[in-house]
């Protein structure tokens, strides 16, 4: 456990008396910036095969994906209970009846003690929030909302198909239901200065969020970003640059916010850049070393 920031692993140990692991799923959803509702093509950087293991190969049922995940984490990490993470694409993008059937299937295993639902700011209408609030009374529920940046020019470049204002509205309505929220952000977006990235940190620090995922911009195959990278139109961060930015960002985030992710993909057949040649563990160690050098840590909570 880190003494410099509040890790998700530490959070889970505080909440549960048993070892809990997260099982990521691909439930077959799409996104409104893929199917034409708000845009086409999806986010400029997104190919779920690059980071979601269940998006690769033959599609399997939720039950099959969960059973495989349970077997893997029990055998390799001695896991005891599980949170099912609806990860790929937008997992609230559909009628409530469909969502309820999928969430019920995920919770049908007695070893599943929680749900984490990944979504977008523009896919949290009132009836969906009502449904999520219903499940929060039955299980340990997280809502994971992709923001990436508070700057609308960056959101437009990414082809996100929503604005920061829509994010702020969705976040406030979600928190009004008493739901746990984890926000996703990306550091190193083209055109964003250090000051702009810190503005995103400050904006998130001003909300009552519960969790945060931060990672660097990376380039995956089969994306528009890959074409831009090969054309020399963008560059990615060095590991040293990212480590410094991550520490700068976390220094502005209240220490009661659980940090669920601190690095992007570092290897794999779909990764084009950056290739730092280290493990995720090494990146986390470098972040801790930088915090130690500075004598700083994740910010104390606001009074």
C-alpha positions as CSV (number, residue, x, y, z in Angstrom):
1,X,0.0,0.0,0.0
2,X,1.2,3.5,-0.8
3,X,1.9,6.0,2.0
4,X,1.7,8.8,-0.6
5,X,-1.8,8.3,-2.0
6,X,-5.0,6.4,-1.1
7,X,-5.0,3.4,-3.4
8,X,-8.0,1.4,-4.4
9,X,-6.5,-1.7,-2.8
10,X,-6.3,0.2,0.5
11,X,-9.9,1.3,0.1
12,X,-11.1,-2.3,-0.5
13,X,-9.2,-3.5,2.6
14,X,-10.9,-0.8,4.7
15,X,-14.4,-1.8,3.4
16,X,-14.3,-5.6,3.2
17,X,-12.9,-8.3,5.6
18,X,-11.9,-10.5,2.6
19,X,-9.8,-10.2,-0.5
20,X,-11.7,-8.5,-3.3
21,X,-10.8,-8.4,-7.0
22,X,-12.5,-6.7,-10.0
23,X,-13.6,-8.7,-13.0
24,X,-13.9,-6.6,-16.2
25,X,-16.7,-7.4,-18.6
26,X,-17.7,-6.7,-22.2
27,X,-21.5,-6.8,-22.1
28,X,-21.9,-5.9,-25.8
29,X,-22.7,-2.2,-25.5
30,X,-21.8,0.6,-27.9
31,X,-21.5,4.4,-27.5
32,X,-23.6,7.3,-28.7
33,X,-20.4,8.7,-30.4
34,X,-20.0,5.5,-32.3
35,X,-23.6,4.7,-33.5
36,X,-24.3,8.2,-34.8
37,X,-26.5,9.5,-32.0
38,X,-24.0,12.3,-31.2
39,X,-21.1,11.3,-33.5
40,X,-19.4,8.5,-35.4
41,X,-16.2,6.6,-34.9
42,X,-16.0,6.8,-31.1
43,X,-13.2,8.4,-29.1
44,X,-10.1,9.1,-31.1
45,X,-8.0,6.9,-28.8
46,X,-10.4,4.1,-28.2
47,X,-10.1,0.4,-29.1
48,X,-11.4,-1.6,-26.2
49,X,-9.3,-4.6,-27.4
50,X,-6.2,-2.7,-26.2
51,X,-7.3,-2.6,-22.6
52,X,-10.3,-4.9,-22.0
53,X,-9.4,-8.6,-22.1
54,X,-13.0,-9.7,-22.6
55,X,-13.3,-7.6,-25.8
56,X,-10.8,-9.9,-27.5
57,X,-11.8,-13.1,-29.3
58,X,-15.2,-14.8,-29.3
59,X,-18.0,-13.0,-27.5
60,X,-19.1,-14.8,-24.3
61,X,-22.0,-14.4,-22.0
62,X,-21.7,-12.3,-18.8
63,X,-21.9,-15.5,-16.7
64,X,-19.1,-17.1,-18.7
65,X,-16.9,-14.0,-18.4
66,X,-17.5,-13.9,-14.6
67,X,-16.9,-17.6,-14.1
68,X,-13.6,-17.3,-16.0
69,X,-12.6,-14.2,-14.0
70,X,-13.4,-15.9,-10.7
71,X,-11.4,-18.9,-11.6
72,X,-8.4,-16.8,-12.7
73,X,-8.3,-14.5,-9.6
74,X,-8.8,-17.3,-7.2
75,X,-6.1,-19.4,-8.6
76,X,-3.5,-16.6,-9.2
77,X,-4.3,-14.2,-6.3
78,X,-6.4,-16.1,-3.8
79,X,-9.3,-13.8,-4.3
80,X,-12.4,-14.5,-2.2
81,X,-15.1,-12.1,-3.5
82,X,-15.5,-10.0,-6.6
83,X,-16.8,-6.7,-8.0
84,X,-18.0,-7.0,-11.6
85,X,-16.8,-4.1,-13.7
86,X,-19.0,-3.4,-16.8
87,X,-16.0,-1.9,-18.6
88,X,-16.2,-1.9,-22.4
89,X,-17.9,1.1,-24.0
90,X,-21.0,2.7,-22.4
91,X,-22.7,0.4,-19.9
92,X,-25.8,2.5,-19.3
93,X,-26.5,3.1,-22.9
94,X,-29.8,1.2,-23.3
95,X,-33.3,0.8,-21.9
96,X,-33.7,0.2,-18.2
97,X,-35.1,-3.3,-18.8
98,X,-32.0,-4.3,-20.7
99,X,-29.7,-2.9,-18.0
100,X,-31.5,-4.5,-15.2
101,X,-31.3,-7.9,-16.9
102,X,-27.5,-7.6,-17.3
103,X,-26.9,-6.3,-13.8
104,X,-29.0,-9.1,-12.3
105,X,-27.1,-11.7,-14.3
106,X,-23.8,-10.3,-12.9
107,X,-25.1,-10.4,-9.3
108,X,-26.5,-13.9,-9.6
109,X,-23.2,-15.4,-8.5
110,X,-23.0,-15.5,-4.6
111,X,-19.3,-14.6,-4.9
112,X,-20.1,-11.2,-6.5
113,X,-20.5,-8.5,-3.9
114,X,-20.4,-5.4,-6.1
115,X,-20.9,-3.7,-9.4
116,X,-18.8,-1.0,-11.1
117,X,-20.6,0.5,-14.1
118,X,-18.5,2.4,-16.7
119,X,-20.4,5.1,-18.6
120,X,-20.5,8.6,-20.1
121,X,-21.9,11.9,-18.8
122,X,-24.6,11.9,-21.5
123,X,-25.9,8.4,-20.7
124,X,-27.1,9.0,-17.2
125,X,-30.8,10.0,-17.6
126,X,-33.0,10.0,-14.5
127,X,-34.5,6.5,-15.0
128,X,-31.0,5.0,-15.3
129,X,-29.9,6.9,-12.1
130,X,-33.0,5.5,-10.4
131,X,-32.0,2.0,-11.4
132,X,-28.4,2.5,-10.2
133,X,-29.7,3.9,-6.9
134,X,-31.8,0.7,-6.5
135,X,-28.8,-1.5,-7.0
136,X,-26.7,0.6,-4.6
137,X,-29.1,-0.5,-1.8
138,X,-28.5,-4.2,-2.8
139,X,-24.7,-4.3,-3.5
140,X,-21.5,-2.3,-3.4
141,X,-22.0,0.0,-6.4
142,X,-19.7,2.3,-8.2
143,X,-20.5,4.5,-11.2
144,X,-17.4,5.3,-13.4
145,X,-17.8,8.4,-15.5
146,X,-15.4,9.1,-18.3
147,X,-14.4,12.8,-18.4
148,X,-10.7,12.8,-19.6
149,X,-10.4,16.6,-19.5
150,X,-12.5,19.6,-18.3
151,X,-11.5,21.5,-21.5
152,X,-14.2,21.4,-24.2
153,X,-11.6,21.9,-27.0
154,X,-9.9,18.7,-25.8
155,X,-13.2,16.9,-25.6
156,X,-14.0,18.0,-29.2
157,X,-10.6,16.8,-30.4
158,X,-11.2,13.4,-28.8
159,X,-14.6,13.1,-30.4
160,X,-16.1,12.6,-27.0
161,X,-19.5,14.0,-28.1
162,X,-20.2,15.7,-24.8
163,X,-19.1,18.8,-22.9
164,X,-17.6,19.5,-19.5
165,X,-20.9,21.1,-18.6
166,X,-22.8,17.9,-19.3
167,X,-20.2,16.0,-17.1
168,X,-20.7,18.4,-14.2
169,X,-24.5,18.1,-14.5
170,X,-24.4,14.3,-14.6
171,X,-21.9,14.1,-11.7
172,X,-24.1,16.3,-9.5
173,X,-27.2,14.3,-10.3
174,X,-25.4,11.0,-9.6
175,X,-24.1,12.3,-6.3
176,X,-27.5,13.5,-5.3
177,X,-28.6,9.8,-5.4
178,X,-25.8,9.1,-2.9
179,X,-23.9,7.0,-5.4
180,X,-20.1,6.4,-5.4
181,X,-18.5,8.0,-8.4
182,X,-15.1,7.3,-10.0
183,X,-14.0,9.8,-12.7
184,X,-11.6,8.9,-15.5
185,X,-9.0,11.4,-16.8
186,X,-6.1,11.4,-19.3
187,X,-2.9,13.4,-19.0
188,X,-0.8,14.4,-22.0
189,X,-3.6,15.4,-24.4
190,X,-2.3,17.4,-27.4
191,X,-2.6,21.1,-26.9
192,X,-3.1,20.9,-23.1
193,X,-0.5,22.8,-21.1
194,X,0.5,21.8,-17.6
195,X,-1.8,24.6,-16.3
196,X,-4.7,23.2,-18.2
197,X,-4.2,19.7,-16.8
198,X,-4.0,21.1,-13.3
199,X,-7.3,23.0,-13.9
200,X,-8.9,19.6,-14.5
201,X,-7.4,18.4,-11.2
202,X,-8.7,21.5,-9.4
203,X,-12.2,21.1,-10.9
204,X,-12.4,17.5,-9.8
205,X,-11.1,18.4,-6.3
206,X,-14.1,20.8,-6.0
207,X,-16.6,17.9,-6.6
208,X,-17.5,15.3,-4.0
209,X,-16.0,12.4,-6.0
210,X,-15.1,9.1,-4.4
211,X,-12.6,7.6,-6.9
212,X,-10.3,8.7,-9.7
213,X,-8.5,6.9,-12.6
214,X,-5.6,8.7,-14.2
215,X,-3.5,7.5,-17.1
216,X,-1.3,8.9,-19.8
217,X,-2.4,9.2,-23.4
218,X,-1.4,6.1,-25.3
219,X,-1.7,5.1,-28.9
220,X,-3.5,1.9,-29.8
221,X,-3.8,0.2,-33.2
222,X,-7.1,0.5,-35.2
223,X,-7.7,4.1,-33.9
224,X,-7.7,7.5,-35.5
225,X,-5.1,8.5,-33.0
226,X,-2.8,5.8,-34.5
227,X,-3.1,7.5,-37.9
228,X,-2.3,10.9,-36.4
229,X,0.7,9.5,-34.5
230,X,2.2,7.8,-37.6
231,X,1.7,11.1,-39.5
232,X,3.8,12.9,-36.9
233,X,0.9,15.0,-35.7
234,X,1.1,14.2,-32.0
235,X,3.7,13.0,-29.5
236,X,3.3,11.1,-26.3
237,X,4.7,11.7,-22.9
238,X,7.9,10.2,-21.6
239,X,7.7,8.2,-18.4
240,X,9.5,10.9,-16.5
241,X,7.1,13.5,-17.8
242,X,4.1,11.4,-16.8
243,X,5.4,10.6,-13.4
244,X,5.8,14.3,-12.6
245,X,2.4,15.2,-14.0
246,X,0.7,12.4,-12.0
247,X,2.3,13.7,-8.8
248,X,1.3,17.2,-9.6
249,X,-2.3,16.1,-10.3
250,X,-2.6,14.0,-7.1
251,X,-1.2,16.8,-4.9
252,X,-4.5,18.6,-5.7
253,X,-6.9,15.7,-5.1
254,X,-8.4,15.2,-1.6
255,X,-6.9,12.2,0.2
256,X,-10.2,10.5,0.8
257,X,-10.5,10.0,-3.0
258,X,-9.5,6.4,-3.8
259,X,-7.0,6.2,-6.7
260,X,-8.2,3.3,-8.8
261,X,-5.7,3.6,-11.7
262,X,-2.4,5.5,-12.2
263,X,-1.1,4.3,-15.5
264,X,-2.3,3.4,-19.0
265,X,-1.4,0.3,-21.1
266,X,2.3,-0.3,-21.3
267,X,2.6,-3.4,-23.5
268,X,0.5,-5.7,-25.8
269,X,0.0,-6.3,-29.4
270,X,-2.3,-3.3,-29.8
271,X,0.1,-0.7,-28.2
272,X,2.0,1.6,-30.6
273,X,3.3,4.3,-28.2
274,X,4.6,5.2,-25.8
275,X,6.7,2.1,-25.1
276,X,8.5,2.8,-21.9
277,X,9.9,-0.7,-21.5
278,X,8.8,-1.0,-17.9
279,X,6.0,-2.7,-15.9
280,X,3.1,-0.9,-14.3
281,X,4.6,-1.8,-11.0
282,X,7.7,0.2,-12.0
283,X,5.6,3.2,-13.0
284,X,3.9,3.2,-9.6
285,X,7.3,2.8,-7.9
286,X,8.6,5.8,-9.8
287,X,5.5,7.9,-8.7
288,X,6.2,7.0,-5.1
289,X,9.9,7.8,-5.5
290,X,9.0,11.2,-6.9
291,X,6.6,11.9,-4.0
292,X,9.3,10.9,-1.6
293,X,11.7,13.3,-3.3
294,X,9.3,16.1,-3.0
295,X,8.2,15.3,0.5
296,X,4.5,15.5,-0.7
297,X,1.5,13.3,-1.1
298,X,-2.2,13.3,-2.1
299,X,-3.8,16.4,-0.7
300,X,-5.6,16.3,2.7
301,X,-9.4,16.4,2.5
302,X,-11.1,19.8,2.4
303,X,-12.6,20.8,5.8
